[in-house]
Structures are given as C-alpha cells and as structure tokens.
Amino acid sequence: MGTIKTKFIVVSVIILILEIILLSLIWISISRKIKVLGNKVEIPLARESFTLNPTDNLQYFYEPKAYQKKGFGEDAPWLTEKPEYNINSEGIRGLEYSQEKLPETFRIMTLGDSFTFGLFVNTPSNYPSQLEQLLNQNCHDNRQFEVINLGVPGYDIRYAAESFVRKKTYNPDLILWLLQANDFYTPNELFRPKRNSYFNQIEQNKSDNLTSFQIWREAKDKALEELNNIFGQEKFIQYETDSLYEFNKYYSGNLLVFTFPGTPNEYKSIMKKFVSSRAGIFYFDEVRNIYNLGLKFPDGHPTTEGYKIIAEDLFNYLTTNKIIPCN
C-alpha cells in the first residue's frame, strides 16, 4: 500500500514539473516575439498596410490603404483570435459615409492614434463605433448620429490635425480628440525616418534570436534617444503644442479634448490651457480607469470592454453637458 502511495506521489510530482516546464516554454515563446519594458509592449505594423501621402510640410504623412483588412498588429501573440479591420474607400476605419451630411444627421469625428483607431479589436468594438451605437439607441429626437473614426496608429498631434484637414469636407458638428502624453514628444516628421533607418540597420545585422518586435522597439528607442540628445524633449513638446493651437485655424466648431486619469499633469495642463484658447472647446479627464479595471491588452491598448467604458463615459459627459442634442 505504501509503495503504491509513494509511486502516486512521484508521478504527481513529475506531472507538476512537466506542466511547469511547458508553461515556461510557452512564456519564453511569447517573450521572444515581444519585448516588454515595464508594462509597455511594442507591436510593429505592416508598412504595406499604409500609403504615403506627403505634403510640402509633412514629408512622411501616411494613411491606411483603402479596403485594407490586415497588417495592423493582428498577429500580436496575446490575441486569441484575429480582429477584423475594415478600412473604407477613403482610408477611414469603418463604414462608408457620404461627404454630404443629411439635414437630420449629427456628425462627430474622432481624432487620435491607435487608441482611437481601435488596435486589436473588431471595428464595431472600438470606442467611436460603440459611441455611435449608444447615441442612436438612446437619443430619441429623430436624429441620426454618425461617428467617423479618423484615428490612425502612430499619429502624433500634427498628423492627427492633418487627417482632419484632408477630411474636413465631411463637415462635423463635433470633434472628439483623445490625447495622451506620447502625443506630445514623438514628432513623426523627425521620428519616423530615424526609426525606419535604425530598423533597417538592426534588421540587416540582427542575430537569429532577435525578432521583428524586438527590432521595432530597439529602433524606436534609439531614434528617440538620438533626437532627444539633438533637440531636447522640450522642443518636441512645444512643436506638438503649437500644432494643437494651429488646429484652430482649420476648425472653429465644438471640440472635446479628453484624456485618461493617469496622464501626467504636465500634459493635462497643456490641454487645459488650449481648451481656454477659444469658445467651444471642452475638456474631460474622468474616464473610468480601464487600467485599474484590467480592461487592457499587455501593451496598454483597451480591450472591447475597455472601449465600452470609454464610450459610455463619453456618452454620459456629452449628454449631461448638452454638448450634443439627445432627448
């Protein structure tokens, strides 16, 4: 009897050890695909998913290719299923919208980067799509609400403003602009060519165990370090802040600037000062903390439930403060 019990214990221990080894191998496999710095994970996007549309002042401006459905980080190792990306004929994520706005339509545009675009979630799950659904389901005054999503992964403030300039014929009644700290210190006109150059250098000389995710992150860090050494972060912040104020030249309608509660006060102060620059600009930083609620992917982007929180809180703020018509 004792021998049988001993054998059972030994087998149980062996099984436990094998399970630990298997879990370790799975984690190593994932870790080799991504490079983690604190709680930040960098996911490269496919260059062929975007098209360059430069201007005299913005030589590296880019937009998603029309009808593109992949190349937006859908191979991230933590995803259990690949999200659906629907880019319309104008390079906008979402449905086709007529440029002519019907009389009973209240049109909203959203500006921002991958957090607005909705990286890693299906198109109906990002916050602009969920907000549009909330408005049309809960506002009963014979209006149709449209929320046109101009968010693009990697955009800084200057590029987000340019995206509106190119689409301003859609004539929005309200713009929602999600801003975060990194929007103020990563100027694309300087950063993108430097990062791409480092990426190509590292890729050519990479060791066998260095993945594209690690190359992407290393290239980004090297580019930012070099640019900070040359110019200083203060100049980047001033450049992006100036771009924010310059936006008033292109749009004078209602605008809501919002951010997350954890955004450093340095950047919140810039936003608040901008809000006071003219009438019709509003500020909101009381979105429920999706990070404390665990509604985020490993790289910090919101999950579908995280975007639901953002959409609900925006809906409540906009309707309570009567920024939009909703009965």
LUMVEX-59328 format. One record per residue (C-alpha): residue in three letters; x, y, z; residue number from 1. Coordinates in pm, 1 decimal, decimal comma. Last residue first. Example, Ala and Ser with C-alpha at 12.3 -4.5 7.8 and 13.67 -1.06 7.14 Angstrom:
(tiba "SER" (1367,0 -106,0 714,0) 2)
(tiba "ALA" (1230,0 -450,0 780,0) 1)
! end
This chain:
(tiba "ASN" (-3365,7 6357,8 -2568,0) 327)
(tiba "CYS" (-3013,9 6398,3 -2706,3) 326)
(tiba "PRO" (-2869,2 6703,8 -2877,2) 325)
(tiba "ILE" (-2490,2 6703,8 -2826,5) 324)
(tiba "ILE" (-2282,6 6919,7 -2596,0) 323)
(tiba "LYS" (-2573,4 6907,5 -2353,3) 322)
(tiba "ASN" (-2342,0 6873,1 -2050,4) 321)
(tiba "THR" (-2519,9 6556,6 -1939,1) 320)
(tiba "THR" (-2537,3 6426,0 -2296,6) 319)
(tiba "LEU" (-2169,3 6470,3 -2381,0) 318)
(tiba "TYR" (-2044,0 6350,9 -2041,6) 317)
(tiba "ASN" (-2269,8 6044,8 -2030,0) 316)
(tiba "PHE" (-2183,7 5941,8 -2386,6) 315)
(tiba "LEU" (-1812,9 5994,0 -2320,8) 314)
(tiba "ASP" (-1833,1 5773,2 -2012,2) 313)
(tiba "GLU" (-2020,4 5502,5 -2202,0) 312)
(tiba "ALA" (-1779,8 5508,5 -2498,3) 311)
(tiba "ILE" (-1471,6 5488,4 -2273,4) 310)
(tiba "ILE" (-1618,5 5201,6 -2069,2) 309)
(tiba "LYS" (-1712,4 5012,7 -2386,7) 308)
(tiba "TYR" (-1360,1 5068,2 -2515,8) 307)
(tiba "GLY" (-1227,3 4886,8 -2209,8) 306)
(tiba "GLU" (-1476,1 4604,7 -2263,6) 305)
(tiba "THR" (-1350,2 4561,7 -2620,9) 304)
(tiba "THR" (-994,1 4563,1 -2485,3) 303)
(tiba "PRO" (-804,7 4885,9 -2440,6) 302)
(tiba "HIS" (-444,8 4925,3 -2559,9) 301)
(tiba "GLY" (-184,7 4900,5 -2281,9) 300)
(tiba "ASP" (70,4 4669,3 -2447,5) 299)
(tiba "PRO" (-43,4 4365,4 -2248,2) 298)
(tiba "PHE" (-407,7 4421,8 -2357,2) 297)
(tiba "LYS" (-637,7 4633,8 -2146,1) 296)
(tiba "LEU" (-951,7 4607,8 -1934,9) 295)
(tiba "GLY" (-772,8 4528,1 -1608,2) 294)
(tiba "LEU" (-1003,9 4751,6 -1405,4) 293)
(tiba "ASN" (-708,1 4953,3 -1279,3) 292)
(tiba "TYR" (-606,5 5004,7 -1640,9) 291)
(tiba "ILE" (-959,2 5092,7 -1755,0) 290)
(tiba "ASN" (-959,6 5390,4 -1518,8) 289)
(tiba "ARG" (-1306,8 5536,3 -1557,2) 288)
(tiba "VAL" (-1297,7 5831,8 -1793,7) 287)
(tiba "GLU" (-1271,1 6144,9 -1583,0) 286)
(tiba "ASP" (-1032,2 6350,0 -1795,7) 285)
(tiba "PHE" (-1269,6 6571,4 -1994,3) 284)
(tiba "TYR" (-1202,1 6909,1 -2155,9) 283)
(tiba "PHE" (-1427,2 7123,1 -2375,2) 282)
(tiba "ILE" (-1360,0 7361,1 -2663,3) 281)
(tiba "GLY" (-1649,0 7575,6 -2789,4) 280)
(tiba "ALA" (-1509,1 7915,4 -2700,2) 279)
(tiba "ARG" (-1143,8 7984,1 -2761,7) 278)
(tiba "SER" (-795,6 7943,0 -2609,7) 277)
(tiba "SER" (-931,7 7806,5 -2279,4) 276)
(tiba "VAL" (-919,6 7449,0 -2405,8) 275)
(tiba "PHE" (-555,0 7500,8 -2501,9) 274)
(tiba "LYS" (-467,2 7583,6 -2140,8) 273)
(tiba "LYS" (-646,5 7269,9 -2024,6) 272)
(tiba "MET" (-458,1 7055,2 -2276,7) 271)
(tiba "ILE" (-118,5 7194,0 -2178,5) 270)
(tiba "SER" (-201,5 7143,4 -1810,1) 269)
(tiba "LYS" (-303,1 6782,1 -1877,6) 268)
(tiba "TYR" (37,0 6730,5 -2034,5) 267)
(tiba "GLU" (235,7 6834,0 -1728,3) 266)
(tiba "ASN" (-27,4 6672,2 -1505,6) 265)
(tiba "PRO" (81,3 6326,5 -1623,3) 264)
(tiba "THR" (-196,7 6122,3 -1790,7) 263)
(tiba "GLY" (-331,5 5875,8 -1533,5) 262)
(tiba "PRO" (-692,6 5996,7 -1548,9) 261)
(tiba "PHE" (-712,0 5926,6 -1924,2) 260)
(tiba "THR" (-750,8 6201,2 -2181,5) 259)
(tiba "PHE" (-1014,6 6416,0 -2345,8) 258)
(tiba "VAL" (-1028,0 6711,7 -2581,1) 257)
(tiba "LEU" (-1385,1 6785,0 -2687,2) 256)
(tiba "LEU" (-1427,1 7017,3 -2984,3) 255)
(tiba "ASN" (-1723,0 7227,3 -3094,8) 254)
(tiba "GLY" (-1665,4 7422,3 -3413,7) 253)
(tiba "SER" (-1377,8 7651,5 -3513,4) 252)
(tiba "TYR" (-1172,5 7413,7 -3726,7) 251)
(tiba "TYR" (-881,9 7476,9 -3960,6) 250)
(tiba "LYS" (-714,1 7774,9 -3797,5) 249)
(tiba "ASN" (-794,5 7636,1 -3450,6) 248)
(tiba "PHE" (-572,4 7337,6 -3536,0) 247)
(tiba "GLU" (-275,6 7572,3 -3512,4) 246)
(tiba "TYR" (-319,4 7564,3 -3135,7) 245)
(tiba "LEU" (-261,5 7188,6 -3127,8) 244)
(tiba "SER" (27,6 7211,7 -3372,5) 243)
(tiba "ASP" (193,4 7465,7 -3142,4) 242)
(tiba "THR" (161,8 7214,0 -2858,5) 241)
(tiba "GLU" (317,7 6946,1 -3079,2) 240)
(tiba "TYR" (618,7 7165,8 -3156,7) 239)
(tiba "GLN" (647,2 7283,7 -2795,3) 238)
(tiba "ILE" (651,5 6925,5 -2667,7) 237)
(tiba "PHE" (916,0 6832,4 -2922,5) 236)
(tiba "LYS" (1124,8 7133,6 -2825,6) 235)
(tiba "GLU" (1106,3 7036,9 -2459,0) 234)
(tiba "GLN" (1221,7 6683,1 -2540,6) 233)
(tiba "GLY" (1569,2 6803,8 -2632,0) 232)
(tiba "PHE" (1687,1 6872,0 -2986,2) 231)
(tiba "ILE" (1998,7 6665,1 -3051,9) 230)
(tiba "ASN" (2007,0 6435,0 -2748,5) 229)
(tiba "ASN" (1629,5 6391,3 -2761,4) 228)
(tiba "LEU" (1650,8 6302,5 -3129,7) 227)
(tiba "GLU" (1918,8 6041,5 -3067,5) 226)
(tiba "GLU" (1734,6 5883,5 -2775,3) 225)
(tiba "LEU" (1403,1 5882,9 -2961,7) 224)
(tiba "ALA" (1558,6 5707,7 -3262,4) 223)
(tiba "LYS" (1743,9 5453,1 -3048,5) 222)
(tiba "ASP" (1431,0 5366,8 -2850,3) 221)
(tiba "LYS" (1220,7 5327,2 -3165,8) 220)
(tiba "ALA" (1482,1 5109,4 -3336,6) 219)
(tiba "GLU" (1506,7 4888,5 -3026,4) 218)
(tiba "ARG" (1128,4 4852,2 -3013,7) 217)
(tiba "TRP" (1098,7 4759,5 -3380,1) 216)
(tiba "ILE" (1393,6 4520,1 -3363,4) 215)
(tiba "GLN" (1238,0 4344,8 -3063,1) 214)
(tiba "PHE" (907,5 4300,3 -3244,0) 213)
(tiba "SER" (1087,9 4186,1 -3559,4) 212)
(tiba "THR" (1251,3 3910,5 -3355,7) 211)
(tiba "LEU" (1613,8 3880,7 -3241,8) 210)
(tiba "ASN" (1714,1 3514,5 -3190,7) 209)
(tiba "ASP" (1899,0 3480,0 -3521,4) 208)
(tiba "SER" (2114,8 3784,5 -3463,3) 207)
(tiba "LYS" (2029,6 4104,8 -3643,6) 206)
(tiba "ASN" (2274,7 4287,9 -3866,7) 205)
(tiba "GLN" (2042,3 4368,9 -4157,8) 204)
(tiba "GLU" (1742,1 4409,3 -3928,3) 203)
(tiba "ILE" (1932,6 4645,8 -3699,2) 202)
(tiba "GLN" (2024,9 4876,9 -3985,4) 201)
(tiba "ASN" (1677,7 4867,4 -4143,3) 200)
(tiba "PHE" (1509,6 4940,8 -3809,6) 199)
(tiba "TYR" (1756,4 5221,6 -3736,7) 198)
(tiba "SER" (1666,1 5391,9 -4063,7) 197)
(tiba "ASN" (1295,4 5338,2 -4006,5) 196)
(tiba "ARG" (1322,1 5491,9 -3659,3) 195)
(tiba "LYS" (1507,9 5795,8 -3788,1) 194)
(tiba "PRO" (1265,1 5847,9 -4078,5) 193)
(tiba "ARG" (965,4 5815,2 -3843,1) 192)
(tiba "PHE" (1091,4 6034,1 -3557,2) 191)
(tiba "LEU" (1161,6 6364,3 -3725,1) 190)
(tiba "GLU" (836,3 6418,8 -3914,0) 189)
(tiba "ASN" (656,7 6194,9 -3665,2) 188)
(tiba "PRO" (703,7 6418,0 -3363,1) 187)
(tiba "THR" (712,2 6181,3 -3062,6) 186)
(tiba "TYR" (701,8 6400,9 -2750,6) 185)
(tiba "PHE" (348,5 6541,5 -2724,9) 184)
(tiba "ASP" (139,1 6250,6 -2848,5) 183)
(tiba "ASN" (329,8 6032,0 -2601,2) 182)
(tiba "ALA" (149,9 6201,1 -2309,1) 181)
(tiba "GLN" (-201,5 6116,8 -2426,0) 180)
(tiba "LEU" (-466,3 6288,4 -2635,8) 179)
(tiba "LEU" (-809,5 6161,0 -2740,7) 178)
(tiba "TRP" (-976,4 6415,2 -2969,6) 177)
(tiba "LEU" (-1353,5 6423,5 -3011,7) 176)
(tiba "ILE" (-1478,0 6656,6 -3286,3) 175)
(tiba "LEU" (-1832,4 6793,4 -3307,4) 174)
(tiba "ASP" (-2072,6 6908,7 -3578,9) 173)
(tiba "PRO" (-1852,6 6751,2 -3847,1) 172)
(tiba "ASN" (-1828,3 6888,3 -4203,9) 171)
(tiba "TYR" (-1732,4 6578,7 -4405,0) 170)
(tiba "THR" (-1542,2 6827,1 -4622,0) 169)
(tiba "LYS" (-1290,3 6839,4 -4335,4) 168)
(tiba "LYS" (-1135,6 6509,6 -4446,6) 167)
(tiba "ARG" (-789,4 6622,6 -4556,7) 166)
(tiba "VAL" (-771,6 6889,6 -4287,7) 165)
(tiba "PHE" (-888,0 6631,6 -4032,0) 164)
(tiba "SER" (-601,4 6394,0 -4114,1) 163)
(tiba "GLU" (-363,8 6689,0 -4095,5) 162)
(tiba "ALA" (-466,9 6754,3 -3734,9) 161)
(tiba "ALA" (-398,5 6390,4 -3646,1) 160)
(tiba "TYR" (-59,4 6419,9 -3817,2) 159)
(tiba "ARG" (37,3 6724,1 -3612,9) 158)
(tiba "ILE" (-84,7 6573,3 -3286,1) 157)
(tiba "ASP" (109,2 6248,6 -3330,3) 156)
(tiba "TYR" (-22,4 5957,3 -3533,4) 155)
(tiba "GLY" (123,5 5612,8 -3469,9) 154)
(tiba "PRO" (-186,8 5408,5 -3538,4) 153)
(tiba "VAL" (-456,7 5607,6 -3720,9) 152)
(tiba "GLY" (-771,7 5762,0 -3569,4) 151)
(tiba "LEU" (-1002,3 5929,5 -3819,9) 150)
(tiba "ASN" (-1315,5 5749,7 -3693,6) 149)
(tiba "ILE" (-1640,4 5896,3 -3824,4) 148)
(tiba "VAL" (-1917,3 5892,2 -3563,1) 147)
(tiba "GLU" (-2257,7 5934,6 -3724,9) 146)
(tiba "PHE" (-2573,7 6011,5 -3530,2) 145)
(tiba "GLN" (-2916,1 6006,0 -3693,6) 144)
(tiba "ARG" (-3170,0 6241,6 -3545,9) 143)
(tiba "ASN" (-3539,7 6185,3 -3489,5) 142)
(tiba "ASP" (-3526,1 6301,7 -3125,9) 141)
(tiba "HIS" (-3486,9 5971,6 -2944,7) 140)
(tiba "CYS" (-3126,0 5961,1 -2823,2) 139)
(tiba "ASN" (-3060,6 5623,5 -2659,2) 138)
(tiba "GLN" (-3004,5 5370,4 -2937,9) 137)
(tiba "ASN" (-2853,3 5608,0 -3192,1) 136)
(tiba "LEU" (-2620,4 5763,7 -2936,9) 135)
(tiba "LEU" (-2510,5 5433,0 -2786,3) 134)
(tiba "GLN" (-2438,7 5282,9 -3130,6) 133)
(tiba "GLU" (-2227,4 5580,3 -3234,9) 132)
(tiba "LEU" (-2036,4 5556,1 -2906,6) 131)
(tiba "GLN" (-1963,2 5187,3 -2967,1) 130)
(tiba "SER" (-1828,9 5264,3 -3313,9) 129)
(tiba "PRO" (-1611,9 5553,3 -3190,9) 128)
(tiba "TYR" (-1489,1 5344,5 -2889,1) 127)
(tiba "ASN" (-1361,4 5047,0 -3086,9) 126)
(tiba "SER" (-1575,8 4730,9 -3083,9) 125)
(tiba "PRO" (-1760,3 4762,9 -3416,3) 124)
(tiba "THR" (-1421,2 4756,6 -3598,6) 123)
(tiba "ASN" (-1300,2 4439,4 -3429,9) 122)
(tiba "VAL" (-1034,8 4484,1 -3161,6) 121)
(tiba "PHE" (-652,4 4466,7 -3165,4) 120)
(tiba "LEU" (-594,2 4838,3 -3241,7) 119)
(tiba "GLY" (-900,7 5058,6 -3205,9) 118)
(tiba "PHE" (-831,6 5356,1 -3432,8) 117)
(tiba "THR" (-883,4 5584,2 -3132,4) 116)
(tiba "PHE" (-623,3 5408,4 -2918,0) 115)
(tiba "SER" (-411,9 5362,0 -3232,5) 114)
(tiba "ASP" (-374,9 5738,8 -3275,8) 113)
(tiba "GLY" (-611,5 6031,2 -3242,6) 112)
(tiba "LEU" (-903,0 6217,8 -3393,8) 111)
(tiba "THR" (-1272,6 6133,8 -3371,4) 110)
(tiba "MET" (-1534,7 6297,7 -3593,3) 109)
(tiba "ILE" (-1897,6 6351,4 -3495,7) 108)
(tiba "ARG" (-2190,8 6411,6 -3730,1) 107)
(tiba "PHE" (-2542,8 6495,7 -3621,0) 106)
(tiba "THR" (-2770,4 6398,7 -3909,8) 105)
(tiba "GLU" (-3120,5 6537,3 -3959,3) 104)
(tiba "PRO" (-3021,5 6761,2 -4254,3) 103)
(tiba "LEU" (-2814,4 6494,2 -4436,7) 102)
(tiba "LYS" (-2439,0 6547,3 -4444,0) 101)
(tiba "GLU" (-2280,7 6541,3 -4788,3) 100)
(tiba "GLN" (-1948,6 6360,1 -4761,9) 99)
(tiba "SER" (-2133,3 6030,7 -4775,7) 98)
(tiba "TYR" (-2006,3 5784,2 -4519,4) 97)
(tiba "GLU" (-1875,7 5434,5 -4594,0) 96)
(tiba "LEU" (-1848,4 5231,0 -4276,8) 95)
(tiba "GLY" (-1548,8 5191,0 -4050,4) 94)
(tiba "ARG" (-1177,8 5267,8 -4044,0) 93)
(tiba "ILE" (-1114,0 5556,3 -4278,0) 92)
(tiba "GLY" (-883,9 5519,1 -4580,2) 91)
(tiba "GLU" (-1138,2 5695,1 -4804,1) 90)
(tiba "SER" (-1263,9 5374,4 -4970,7) 89)
(tiba "ASN" (-1331,5 5212,6 -4632,2) 88)
(tiba "ILE" (-1091,8 5035,2 -4397,4) 87)
(tiba "ASN" (-1248,7 4736,8 -4217,6) 86)
(tiba "TYR" (-1020,2 4563,4 -3970,4) 85)
(tiba "GLU" (-1143,2 4233,4 -3831,7) 84)
(tiba "PRO" (-964,6 4110,7 -3520,9) 83)
(tiba "LYS" (-757,4 3790,7 -3523,1) 82)
(tiba "GLU" (-846,3 3546,4 -3247,5) 81)
(tiba "THR" (-680,8 3451,8 -2918,0) 80)
(tiba "LEU" (-464,1 3764,1 -2922,3) 79)
(tiba "TRP" (-168,7 3757,6 -2681,3) 78)
(tiba "PRO" (90,8 3687,0 -2950,3) 77)
(tiba "ALA" (12,5 4001,5 -3155,0) 76)
(tiba "ASP" (-53,5 3873,5 -3507,9) 75)
(tiba "GLU" (-339,2 4120,7 -3563,8) 74)
(tiba "GLY" (-92,1 4406,1 -3535,8) 73)
(tiba "PHE" (-249,8 4624,3 -3800,6) 72)
(tiba "GLY" (-135,2 4446,1 -4117,2) 71)
(tiba "LYS" (-480,7 4328,2 -4221,1) 70)
(tiba "LYS" (-809,3 4437,6 -4377,2) 69)
(tiba "GLN" (-712,9 4716,4 -4617,2) 68)
(tiba "TYR" (-1007,4 4843,4 -4823,7) 67)
(tiba "ALA" (-835,3 5177,1 -4879,3) 66)
(tiba "LYS" (-477,6 5192,7 -4758,4) 65)
(tiba "PRO" (-429,4 5337,5 -4412,3) 64)
(tiba "GLU" (-280,5 5686,5 -4418,6) 63)
(tiba "TYR" (72,3 5828,3 -4417,0) 62)
(tiba "PHE" (248,1 6161,7 -4370,7) 61)
(tiba "TYR" (623,0 6128,2 -4414,0) 60)
(tiba "GLN" (707,1 6451,6 -4597,1) 59)
(tiba "LEU" (477,2 6672,8 -4395,3) 58)
(tiba "ASN" (545,0 7036,5 -4484,2) 57)
(tiba "ASP" (541,9 7012,2 -4864,3) 56)
(tiba "THR" (277,9 6740,6 -4842,7) 55)
(tiba "PRO" (318,0 6364,3 -4826,6) 54)
(tiba "ASN" (61,9 6089,6 -4894,8) 53)
(tiba "LEU" (245,6 5766,4 -4809,5) 52)
(tiba "THR" (21,6 5458,7 -4816,0) 51)
(tiba "PHE" (-32,8 5218,6 -4530,6) 50)
(tiba "SER" (-93,6 4845,1 -4492,8) 49)
(tiba "GLU" (229,9 4769,3 -4680,9) 48)
(tiba "ARG" (427,4 4900,9 -4385,5) 47)
(tiba "ALA" (294,6 4621,2 -4164,4) 46)
(tiba "LEU" (258,7 4734,1 -3803,1) 45)
(tiba "PRO" (514,9 4672,0 -3531,7) 44)
(tiba "ILE" (393,6 4584,6 -3178,8) 43)
(tiba "GLU" (575,1 4739,7 -2882,8) 42)
(tiba "VAL" (493,7 4622,0 -2530,8) 41)
(tiba "LYS" (479,2 4856,6 -2233,0) 40)
(tiba "ASN" (416,5 4725,3 -1881,6) 39)
(tiba "GLY" (775,9 4780,6 -1771,7) 38)
(tiba "LEU" (969,3 4737,4 -2096,0) 37)
(tiba "VAL" (849,5 4416,1 -2261,9) 36)
(tiba "LYS" (995,9 4296,9 -2589,3) 35)
(tiba "ILE" (771,8 4077,6 -2797,2) 34)
(tiba "LYS" (806,0 3762,3 -3002,6) 33)
(tiba "ARG" (1076,7 3607,0 -2788,5) 32)
(tiba "SER" (863,4 3666,6 -2479,8) 31)
(tiba "ILE" (578,3 3465,7 -2630,2) 30)
(tiba "SER" (797,8 3161,5 -2692,3) 29)
(tiba "ILE" (958,9 3200,1 -2349,9) 28)
(tiba "TRP" (613,3 3208,3 -2192,7) 27)
(tiba "ILE" (507,8 2889,7 -2373,2) 26)
(tiba "LEU" (834,6 2718,4 -2273,8) 25)
(tiba "SER" (780,1 2815,8 -1910,3) 24)
(tiba "LEU" (422,7 2682,7 -1918,0) 23)
(tiba "LEU" (550,7 2351,7 -2055,5) 22)
(tiba "ILE" (826,5 2329,3 -1793,7) 21)
(tiba "ILE" (577,0 2398,1 -1513,2) 20)
(tiba "GLU" (340,8 2133,4 -1651,2) 19)
(tiba "LEU" (627,9 1883,1 -1672,9) 18)
(tiba "ILE" (723,5 1952,0 -1311,0) 17)
(tiba "LEU" (362,6 1900,7 -1198,3) 16)
(tiba "ILE" (340,0 1572,3 -1391,7) 15)
(tiba "ILE" (665,6 1452,2 -1232,8) 14)
(tiba "VAL" (539,8 1547,9 -884,9) 13)
(tiba "SER" (214,0 1360,5 -942,6) 12)
(tiba "VAL" (403,8 1052,5 -1067,0) 11)
(tiba "VAL" (625,3 1055,5 -755,6) 10)
(tiba "ILE" (324,1 1095,3 -525,2) 9)
(tiba "PHE" (142,4 805,4 -694,4) 8)
(tiba "LYS" (452,3 586,4 -673,7) 7)
(tiba "THR" (478,0 655,8 -299,6) 6)
(tiba "LYS" (112,1 572,1 -247,1) 5)
(tiba "ILE" (154,8 243,6 -437,7) 4)
(tiba "THR" (462,4 156,1 -232,3) 3)
(tiba "GLY" (281,7 235,1 93,2) 2)
(tiba "MET" (0,0 0,0 0,0) 1)
! end
